[in-house]
Amino acid sequence: MIKVGIIIGSTRPGRNGEAVARWVHDLATGRDDASFEIVDLKDFHLPHLDEALPPAMGHYANAHTRAWADKIASFDAYVFVTPEYNHSTSGVLKNAIDFLYAEWNNKAAAFVSYGSAGGVRAVEHLRLIMGELHVADVRTQIALSLATDFENFQVLTPAAHHADAVTAMLDELLAWGGALKTLRDTWQAKGTSGAA
C-alpha cells in the first residue's frame, strides 16, 4: 500500500497549516488505497541546516537529521501543506527539504497552499525544488484563500468544491506514487538508486 506523508510546512505560532493538514487528512482517510500520516515539522526541531556534508552524500552526523531522514524515507509520496510568505514557501519548510536528498528521490508530491493569493506562488517555488530532488509533482493543487476559505483569516471553512479537488489531487498523487514505487523497487532489485 502507498504511504503518504502530509507535511505541515509551518511552525509559526497561530499557524493555519495544522487545520489545513487535518482537513486533508480527514478527506484522505476515507480512501482504502493508501495510508496517510500527518508529519509536523514542529516535532523534529530541525535547526538551520547544520550538516557539514552535502545531503546528496547521505552521511548525516546529527540525530535530528537521521530522525527526519527516517521519517521521510518511510513514505512513497507527500502532500506539502504550505503557507505563502513573501511570494514563496516558508523558510522552515525549505530548510527541512534541504536537509535530505536521496530520501526524496523518485517519489511523488502534491500541494495544498493557503494565503492571500491562495499560496500559489509558494507552490511555484516548491515545484522547482521538487524537480531538483527527482520528485514528480502532480498538476492538481488546492489553493485556499485566507479571505474566502477561512473565517476571520483563522478558522478553516473551505468552499465545498475544494473537497472534490482534494480527491482528484490524491488520485493523481497515488497513481504517480505507485508507479514510482514500482520503479524504485525494480532499481533496488538491480542494486541501483536510479537517480542521475
N, C-alpha and C positions, 0 to 999 in steps of 0.2 A: 504494500500500500504506500502511496506517495505521502511523504511527511512535509507539511508546510509550516514554516515559521512566520508568524505575523509580528513584525518588528516595530515596536513603538519608537519612533525616531525623535523623541523629545524627552528631556529630563527636567524641563523648566517647571518650577512650582506653578500650580494652577493650569497646567497644560491641558489641551483638549484631546491630545493624541490617545490617551488611555481610553476615553469613552469611545473614540472612533475605532480603535483596535478591538474593543469588546463588542461593538456593534457588528463589525466584520466577522469576528469570531462566532458570534451568535448566529449569524446568517450561514456561515460556513459549516458549522457543526450539524446542521440539518442534512448534510450530504453523507453518503456512505462510501464514497470513492477516494477518500483521503482522510488523514488525521491532521488536526490543526492545533497549534500551540502558540500562545502569546509569549513573545520574548521582549522583556522590558529592559532597555539599556540601563535603567537605574539599578538593576540587580547586579550589574557586572562591574561597576565602579572603575571604568577604564579612564586612566589619566590621559593627558595629551600623549600621543604616540611616543612611547618610551623604549622601544626595542632598537638596539644598536644595528642589527642586521635587517636588510630589506625583507618584507613579508614573503616575497617570492622564494626566498631561500628556505622557508619553513622551519627555521630554528628559533623557537620562542624561548626567551630567557625568563620571562616573568609568569608567575602563577595566574595573574589576571588574564594574560594573553592566552595561555593554554586553556583556561576555562571557557573563554569566549570562542576559541577555535573549536573546542569540542562541541559546544552548543551549535555553532553554525554548520559544522561538518555533519551534524546529525540530520539535516534537512535536505530534501530534494528540490525545494522551491521556497520562495519567500514572497510575502506581501509586505512592502515597505509602507508604513503609515508615517507620512511626513508633513510637518508644517512648512510654510514658506516664510523664510526670513530673508529680507533684502534680495529678492529675486532668486533665491537659491534654497537648498535644503538647510537643515540645522547643522551647525558645526559639530555637535556631538554625534550625529549620525554619520557624517563624513569621516570623522575620526574613527568611529567604530568600524566602518567599512575598510578604512586604510590599514587597520591592524593586521588584516589577513589577506591571503591571496588564493592559494590552492583550495581552501575550504569553500570558496565561492564558485570555483570554475565549473563550467559545463552544467549549470543548473538554470532555473527559470525564475523570473521575477515579475511581480505586478505591483501597481502603485495605487495607494489611496492618499490623496492630499487634501489639505484644507488651508484656507487663508482668505484674505480679502479678495483675491483673484482666483480663488479655488485651489491655490497651491500649484498651478500648472507649471510655473517656471521652475519650481523646485524639482518637479518630475523631469523636466527637460534636462537639467543637470545630472540627475540620477541616471537617466538613460545613457548619457555619455560615459559615466563612471562604470555602469554595468558592462558596456561594450569592452572596456579595457580589461575587465575581470572575466571575460568569456561567459557572461551571463546573458541568456536570451530573455529579453523583456517583451511582454505581451502588449498589444496595442491598446486594448480597452483599459481605461483607468477611471477612477472615481475622483471627481473634483468637487469638494464640499465648500460652499461659500459661507464665510462667517456671518454674512448678512442674512442669508435665506435658509441655511441649514442648521443654524444654531439660534437659540433664544437668548437674547442679550449677549450674543457673541460667546456664550459659555456653555449652554445646555444643548446637547446634540438633539436636533429634531430634523433628521434628514427627510427630504422630499421622497415620496413613495417610489418614484421612478429609479432612485438610486439602488434599491434592493434588487431590481431586475438587472441593473448594470453590474452589481457585485456577482450575481450568478454567471453572467456572460464572461466577466473577467476571470472568475475561478475556473470556468470551463476551459478557457484558453490556457490558463496557468497550469492546470493539471495535465492537459494534452502535451504541452511543451515539457513540463516536469517529468512526465512518464517517458517521453521519447528520449530525453537527455539521461534519465536514469538507465535506460536500456543501453545507451551509448557508453555511459561510464562503466556499467557492468561488463560490457564487451571489452573495453580498453583495459579494465582491471584484469580480466581473464588472460589478456595478452601481455600483461605486465607493463603497460604504458599508461600515462595520465591522459594522453590525447591533447594536452594543452600545448600551444605553439611555443 
